[in-house]
């Protein structure tokens, strides 16, 4: 059904990547639109990493950066990543499907009519006014649900609880500057162990766990910005595979597609 169709996904973070992976698996040609300096934390499972490194392999899917729309093949062998934060390429490419997975908690310009079917994930959108469907992203009973009338649950700013930890899992920048990593994604850390520095100021883990994410060191960060994530479950392989949350949201996207006439 999806063979030969083009899906554009605005965003290339870990949740967007779950959507991209499932779209790619069912036959879509997929293009991810990103910024020049993506704020992706879970870089080992984010196609946004191709912006920095040229390409990335996530599970059995390869994502490759392209620097011109003329470099975009109409095939499904790979996923392609293009720096276009304003989404100017959408009108030129006329995709069959558009998914806003930026997770900005607000609408940055995605609207109905930009493609035959327009889907958004998370807060900041209302269906059917802004988009055709919204997918719930908050962990819990409603995760992955398709919303045809209304909006997703508003953002609380509080991370989901894993093994009893919530805000303790998050690493935030103590000041403006650039992150110098002292640990790598997949490393084990203990409480009060330094994971990174920003302008010489150390950032300590509050809990024991695995470093699941760190922002790219070329990205200039601001004070208070989330720059890393510690997973208290201690399963290193989780750092290198798409999460259950991302795949649940992706399932909601597929349901919205299958139940729409496109």
VENDA-V165607 format. One record per residue. N is the residue number from 0. RES is the residue in three letters. PSI is psi in whole degrees, 0 to 359 (999 if undefined). BURIAL is # if it has 16 or more other ideal C-beta (glycine too) atoms within 10 Angstrom, else .. Layout:
# VENDA-V165607
n: <N,N>
res: <RES,RES>
psi: <PSI,PSI>
burial: <BURIAL,BURIAL>
This chain:
# VENDA-V165607
n: <0,1,2,3,4,5,6,7,8,9,10,11,12,13,14,15,16,17,18,19,20,21,22,23,24,25,26,27,28,29,30,31,32,33,34,35,36,37,38,39,40,41,42,43,44,45,46,47,48,49,50,51,52,53,54,55,56,57,58,59,60,61,62,63,64,65,66,67,68,69,70,71,72,73,74,75,76,77,78,79,80,81,82,83,84,85,86,87,88,89,90,91,92,93,94,95,96,97,98,99,100,101,102,103,104,105,106,107,108,109,110,111,112,113,114,115,116,117,118,119,120,121,122,123,124,125,126,127,128,129,130,131,132,133,134,135,136,137,138,139,140,141,142,143,144,145,146,147,148,149,150,151,152,153,154,155,156,157,158,159,160,161,162,163,164,165,166,167,168,169,170,171,172,173,174,175,176,177,178,179,180,181,182,183,184,185,186,187,188,189,190,191,192,193,194,195,196,197,198,199,200,201,202,203,204,205,206,207,208,209,210,211,212,213,214,215,216,217,218,219,220,221,222,223,224,225,226,227,228,229,230,231,232,233,234,235,236,237,238,239,240,241,242,243,244,245,246,247,248,249,250,251,252,253,254,255,256,257,258,259,260,261>
res: <UNK,UNK,UNK,UNK,UNK,UNK,UNK,UNK,UNK,UNK,UNK,UNK,UNK,UNK,UNK,UNK,UNK,UNK,UNK,UNK,UNK,UNK,UNK,UNK,UNK,UNK,UNK,UNK,UNK,UNK,UNK,UNK,UNK,UNK,UNK,UNK,UNK,UNK,UNK,UNK,UNK,UNK,UNK,UNK,UNK,UNK,UNK,UNK,UNK,UNK,UNK,UNK,UNK,UNK,UNK,UNK,UNK,UNK,UNK,UNK,UNK,UNK,UNK,UNK,UNK,UNK,UNK,UNK,UNK,UNK,UNK,UNK,UNK,UNK,UNK,UNK,UNK,UNK,UNK,UNK,UNK,UNK,UNK,UNK,UNK,UNK,UNK,UNK,UNK,UNK,UNK,UNK,UNK,UNK,UNK,UNK,UNK,UNK,UNK,UNK,UNK,UNK,UNK,UNK,UNK,UNK,UNK,UNK,UNK,UNK,UNK,UNK,UNK,UNK,UNK,UNK,UNK,UNK,UNK,UNK,UNK,UNK,UNK,UNK,UNK,UNK,UNK,UNK,UNK,UNK,UNK,UNK,UNK,UNK,UNK,UNK,UNK,UNK,UNK,UNK,UNK,UNK,UNK,UNK,UNK,UNK,UNK,UNK,UNK,UNK,UNK,UNK,UNK,UNK,UNK,UNK,UNK,UNK,UNK,UNK,UNK,UNK,UNK,UNK,UNK,UNK,UNK,UNK,UNK,UNK,UNK,UNK,UNK,UNK,UNK,UNK,UNK,UNK,UNK,UNK,UNK,UNK,UNK,UNK,UNK,UNK,UNK,UNK,UNK,UNK,UNK,UNK,UNK,UNK,UNK,UNK,UNK,UNK,UNK,UNK,UNK,UNK,UNK,UNK,UNK,UNK,UNK,UNK,UNK,UNK,UNK,UNK,UNK,UNK,UNK,UNK,UNK,UNK,UNK,UNK,UNK,UNK,UNK,UNK,UNK,UNK,UNK,UNK,UNK,UNK,UNK,UNK,UNK,UNK,UNK,UNK,UNK,UNK,UNK,UNK,UNK,UNK,UNK,UNK,UNK,UNK,UNK,UNK,UNK,UNK,UNK,UNK,UNK,UNK,UNK,UNK,UNK,UNK,UNK,UNK,UNK,UNK>
psi: <321,351,128,354,148,128,131,130,117,114,152,22,190,323,318,323,325,318,312,317,313,324,317,321,326,6,358,146,129,131,127,133,129,177,172,333,78,145,21,132,310,70,334,345,33,125,343,336,337,335,320,318,355,323,163,142,123,114,240,19,132,132,134,135,138,149,358,146,338,345,2,108,150,68,179,16,324,167,146,146,130,133,109,70,333,350,28,334,344,312,323,323,339,65,158,335,138,128,124,108,32,329,43,355,10,161,120,20,0,136,160,147,347,344,164,329,127,124,143,150,139,185,161,355,152,133,141,14,311,315,171,329,149,141,130,135,353,131,146,200,328,3,128,359,146,125,114,337,109,196,166,165,132,149,131,343,3,121,153,155,128,119,37,359,141,268,338,340,340,137,129,151,133,349,177,147,205,143,128,108,137,343,162,158,129,348,149,139,158,163,139,16,135,130,328,173,150,115,39,354,120,149,119,147,140,345,168,138,200,137,108,337,146,136,152,139,347,355,123,126,163,160,131,349,141,125,352,173,130,130,114,351,339,20,102,322,339,337,345,17,152,138,161,322,313,320,329,317,319,324,323,321,315,321,317,322,311,333,6,156,86,999>
burial: <.,#,.,.,#,#,#,#,#,#,#,#,#,#,#,#,#,#,#,#,#,#,#,#,#,.,.,#,#,#,#,#,#,#,#,.,#,#,#,#,#,#,#,#,#,#,#,#,#,#,#,#,.,.,.,#,.,#,.,.,#,#,#,#,#,#,.,.,.,.,.,.,.,.,.,#,.,#,#,#,#,#,.,#,#,.,#,.,#,#,.,.,.,.,#,#,#,#,#,#,#,#,#,.,.,.,#,.,.,#,.,.,.,#,#,#,#,#,#,#,#,#,#,#,#,#,#,.,.,#,#,#,#,#,#,#,#,#,.,.,.,.,#,#,#,#,#,.,.,.,#,#,.,.,.,.,.,.,.,.,.,#,.,.,#,.,.,#,#,#,#,.,#,#,.,.,#,.,#,.,#,#,#,.,#,.,#,.,#,.,.,.,#,.,#,#,#,#,.,.,.,.,#,.,#,#,#,.,#,#,#,#,#,#,#,#,.,.,#,.,#,.,.,.,#,.,#,#,#,#,#,#,.,.,.,.,.,#,#,.,.,#,#,.,#,#,#,#,#,#,#,#,#,#,.,#,#,.,.,.,.,.>
